[in-house]
Amino acid sequence: MGTPHQSASRFPGFDGLRLLAAVSVIFSHAFLLATGSEATEPLVRLLGPGNIFGLYGVFTFFIISGFLLARSLSANPQPITYAVNRTLRILPGFLFCIALTAFVLGPAFSQMPLRDYSSRADVGTFLRMSISTLGDWPLPGVFAYKGAYATVANGSLWSLHYEALSYILLLVFWMSLRSHTLVAAAGSLLTLLVWCSPVVAKRIPSVAYTLPYFSAGVAMSWFQAKYGTRRLGAVISALGLIIAAAYGLQAYAFAIFGAYLVVYFAERKNAGSKIALAIGDCSYGLYLFGWPAEQVVKQLTGTESALALFLLATPLAFLLALLSYHAVEKPTINARAPVAALISRGLSKVFGARPGYASAGAKLGFIVMATFILTAKSRWWYFFESLGLIILAASVGGGIARLCSGFVFPGRASMSRTRT
């Protein structure tokens, strides 16, 4: 969902594509919340169960993320900069969303009296578990209408920990291989293994579901840098999607042909990008607030019309997304460079005269623990606990490497202190 800002002259279409992807998610969720089923969603009628516009919108987000983050690492492979940029792009908007849900929407639309709602420990559990899993958790009495999904506070949040763990996987690849070409090849190979081997898919449950699309974005970042995109390639990709859909293989084909089309259209201007330029890139906030906005409209109107729910909820979601972007996301985006510089200076002071040894130890600790988390059966689900373990392993690895280097090269340490 969160992606680096790119020069409009290079990829003027990305902002518009993100907006379209976010709106497609709201559109599909309208059918689920209005009728209790996705059966009447247009793409389901065309391609069969499980094929909804919103899901391909999410896949588009992952393609864009993989593409832009691989380009970002290729231009600046500093792990601290990468980690700070990713954290400050995805986390503040998410925290704002769950806080507003818990403390504004929750009291307003819970069927419980305000005093009872405020005193329930469930609100604290919602905050704690949402933050821990980077996902959703039930709120007491929210929402009050009768329906299968009335108790789901925010059904859009399921993808965020896949997104965040994909960031970690990409950094593991980059630290290990140090080559755009090799990283793209590794991601593509892992995707093939996930598709062909259920055993491999079960070994990386943390990213397996969305990996083909994120890896496709990474591969396209390499392909685009080397060859660019062409109209003929876009036509072939569109035909490839149509043919694949005829055989029920559209989900697989979208990782290949869809990735090409996404980048092709990103290189060209579109109306959505003009909107984003005028009001700000609120696609992430639109994705976050789409479901709560639809729940509010569903409770207030009781509508069973998916189209009515979509048309009424989308403006509300846009308002909340604009608030999120301008009040929370944009300020933290602007703070990324100073925060990364501050952390880098702090680490330099901690690790002293030979930061290279500490850096190598920290990278090793990061790779080992991140690999363990990504291949664990369930630990990855508790994202922030897992992230804490990864940070701890990197810190311990850096500290041990620095300590060992002092024993191996004591003379250099003494010379460094003398010069100081």
N, C-alpha and C positions, 0 to 999 in steps of 0.2 A: 503494500500500500504506500508506504513512505518511500520516496525516491529523491535523489539529488536534483537540485535545480540545474537545468541545462540551458546553454545558449540558444535563444530562439532562432538564430540563424542556422544552427546545425540540426536541431530537432524541434521545429515549431509545433509539431502535432501531438507531442506527448501529453501535454496538459489536457487537450481535448479528448484524447483517448482515455485518459484516467477518469475524466468526468463521465464519459459515455459508459465506462465499465461500472462506475459507482451507481449511475442511474439504472443500469440493467439489473443490478442486484436489488434495488428498491422495487423495480418492476416485477421481478420474479417473486420476491417475498410478499408482494401484494396478493398474489393468488393463494399463497400458503396461508396467510393470516385472514383473508376475507372468506375463504371457502373451506379452510382446513386441509387442503390438498393442492398439489401442483399439477393435477391431472389435466386441468384446462389451460395451462400455460401454453402459449402458441408453439414454442419449440418442442415441448413434450408431445404435442399433437403431431408435429412433423417428424420428429426423430425417435420418439419413444421415451419411456420413463427414465428419469435421471438427467435428461438433457434439458436444462433450463438456461435462459439467457444469462441469469445472474451467475451461474457457475462458470460459464465461459468468460464472464466479466472478471471473476476472481482469477481465473487462469491468465487473463490478460494482464492483470496487476502483477502477477508473478513473472511473466515474460518481461515486462517493463523493468521490474526490480532487478532481475538477473542481468539484463542488458546494461542498465545504467551503473550498477554497482561494479560489474566487471570493468567497465570503462573507467570508473572512478579509481579502482585499485590499480589499474594499469598506469594511470597518470600519476597517482600518489599512493604507493604501496605501504604507507605508514599505518601500522595496526591501531595506534592510539587515535589518530585522526579518523580512521574508518569506524572504530568503535564509538567514539563520541558522536560522530555524525549520525550513525544509525540510531543510537540511543535517544538523542535529542530530536530525532525526526519522528520516531514512532511512539515513544513513551509519554510525552506531555499531553498529546491529544487524547491518547487512551485514558490517562488518569483523569483528565477533565471530563471525558465522557462518562466514566463510571461514577465520578463525584456528582455530576449533575443528575445522573440517573438515580443515585441513592438519596440525595438531599433535596432535589427539586421535583423530579417526576415521580419518584417513589411516594413521598408524602401526599402529593396532589392526586395520584391515581390509585393509591392502595385502597382496598375496601375496608381496611382497618382504621379506627380513629387515630388521629395524629399522635396522641399521647402513647397509645399502644404501639404504634409503628416505631416511634422514636426509642421506646424502651426495649424493643425486641433485640435480642442478641443477633438475630438473623441479618440485620443490617450490617453489623460488624463482620459477620461471616461472609456476606456478599463482597464487601470491600477486600477482606483478607484473601478470599479464594480467587476473586477476579484478578487481583494483583499477582497472586502466586502463580496462577495458571495463564496469565495474560489472556483471559477469556471471560466467559459469562458464568453467572451463578444466580439462583432464584432470589427474589426479594419477597418479603412477607406481604401477601395480599395484592401484589402487583402482577398483572392487571386484573380488573374485577369482572370483565365480561366472561361469559361461558364459551370456552373454546379449547381446543387441544393445545394451543400454543400460548394461552393467556399467561402462564407462569414463566414464560421465557422472557427475561428482561431485555436481552440483546442477542439475537441469533446470528448477528453478523460477526461476532468476535471470534468465532471458531478458527478463523484462518490466521489470526495474528501470531500465535506461537509457531505455526508452520513458517510464517514469514521470518520471524526473528531467528529461528533455528536455521533457516536457509542462509541468513547472513553469516551465522557462525560457521556453517559448512563451507561457504565460499572462502572465508578467511582461513580455515584449515587448509583448503586446497592451495590457496595463494601462498601461505607460509611454507608449505611443503614443497611446492613445485616451482614457484617464482617465475612463472611464464604464462602469459595470456593464452598462448597456444595449448600448452599442456593442461592448464586449468579447464579450458573449454573441452578438450578431449576427455579429461577425467570425468567431468560432469556428464558428458554424452555417454561415456562407457557405463557409468553408474546407472544412468537412466535405462539403458538397454538391459542391464542386469536386473533392474527392478521390474521391467516389463516381462522379461523372459523367465525369471526365477522367483517364485513365491518365497523361497527361503531368504533371498537377499532382501526382498521387500519387507519381510517380517523382522529382519535384522536392523532395519533403519526406519522404524515406525514414526520417528520424529519428523521425517521429511519426505517419506516415500510417496505420499499422495500427491503432493504438489511439485515434487522434484522434477518431473519431465518438463514442466513449463518454466520453472526457474532456470534449469540447466539449458533449456532451449534459448532463453534470453542471453545467458552467458555465451553460448555458442554463436548466436547471432551478433553479439558485440564483436567477436573476433572476425566473423565473416564480413560484417559490414565495414569494419576498418580496413579489411584487405581487398574486398571486391565491390563494396557498395551494394545498392539495390537497383533493380531495373523494372520497367513496366512489364516486360515479358515474364520476369520472375514472379511478379505479383499475379499475372494472369494464370500462370502455371499453378501457383499456390492456391488460387481460388478454385480452379478446376480440380486440383488434388483434394481439397476439402469436400467438394461436391461428390466426387467419386467415392471417397472414403465414407461419406455419410450414407451412400447407397448400400454399403456393405456393413454398416454399423460400426465403423472404425473411426468415427469423427473425433473421439476424445484423444486417440493416439495421433491422428493427423493434425490436430490443432497445435500440438507441441512443435511440429515441424513447419507445416505450411502457415499456421496461424502466427507463429513467431516471425516468419518472413513478412507477412502482411502487416503486422503491428509495426515493425521497424520501417517498412516501406511507407506507410501512412504517417508515421512519426516524422519522417523527413519532409513532409509537406504540410502546409497550413490547413487548418480546418476551423469551423465556426466555434467549436468548443474551446479551442485555444485562445480565440479572441475574447471569449467570455472570461476565461481564467485570467487573462492579462488585465481585464478591466476590474474584476472583483477580487482576484486572488485565487490561488490554487486550493480550492476547498474540497477536492475530490476525496481526500482521506477523511475529513470530517463528515462528508456526505455518506461515505461508507459506514462510518461509526454510528451516525445518528439516524440513518435510514430506518432501521428496524424500530427503535423507540418511537420515532415520529409516527410510524404506521400503527404501532400499538396504541398510541394516544388517540389517533383518529378512529381506530376500530372501537375503542371503548366509548368515545364520545358519540359516535354515529351508529354503531352497530351494523354498519354496512356489510353486505355480503357480495358486493360488486368489487372485483379486483381492480377494474379500471377506475372506479370512483375513489377507492382507497389510495391508489397510486397518485392520482391527480391531486387529491387533497393533502396527502402526506409529504409529497416531494417539496413543495414550497416551505413547509415547516422544517424539513430536514436541511434545506438550503440555508435557512436563517440560522439554525444551530451550527451548521458547518462554517458559515461565515464568522460567527462569534468565536468558534474554536480556532479558526485560522488566524484571525487578526488579534485576538486577545491572548492566545496561548502558543500556537504553532509557530507563527512568524517570528515572535520575539525569541523563542528558543532556537529557531533555525539561525537567526542572526548571531546568536551567542556561541555557535559551534566552534568557530575558529579560535576565539579567546579561551574557551574552556579547554580545547585540545592543547593549546600552547601552554596554559597553566599546568595541566597535568604532566605534560612533557618536561617542563622545567622542574616540577616536583620530583619526578622520577629520576631526573639527572642528578639532583642533589642527594637522593636516597642511595642511588647505585654508585655514586662517586666517580673515581677516575677512570674506571674501565667499564663503561656502560655496555660495550659490545658483548662481554661475557654474560652480564646480567640479562641482556636482551636475548641472547641465545638460550639461556636457561628458562626465561619467561616464555619464549616461543615454544620450547619443548614441553613445558608444563601445560601451556594452553592446548597444544595439539593433542597431548595424551588425554587430558581430562575432557576436552570437547568431543573427542572421538568416543570416549566411554559414554558420555551423556547421549550423544546422537545414536548410539547403538544399544542403549539400555531399553529394557522392555517398557518401563513406566516412568523412570526418573525424569525424563525429558518433559513430561506433562506439567510438572511443577517448575515452570520456567525460571522464576527468579531464584529459587533455591539452587537450581542447576547452574544458573549464571553465577551465583555466588561461589559455587564450587570451582567453576572454571577460573574465576578471578583469583581465588585462593591458590589454586594450583599454579597459575602463572606467577603469582607473587612469591610463592615458596620456591619455585624453580629459579626465578631471578635471584632471590636471596642466596640460595645454595650455590648457584654459579658464581656469584660475586665473592662469597666466602671462600670457595675452593680456589678461585683465581688468586686470592690473597696469599694462600699457602703455596701455590705453584709458582707465583711470580712475586715473592716478597720484596725483592729489590726494587721492582718498578713501583710498588705501593709506597715504599719509603721515599723514592725519588719524587713521586707525585706529591706526597705530603710536604717534602722540603720545598718544592717549587711553590706550593700553595702558601 
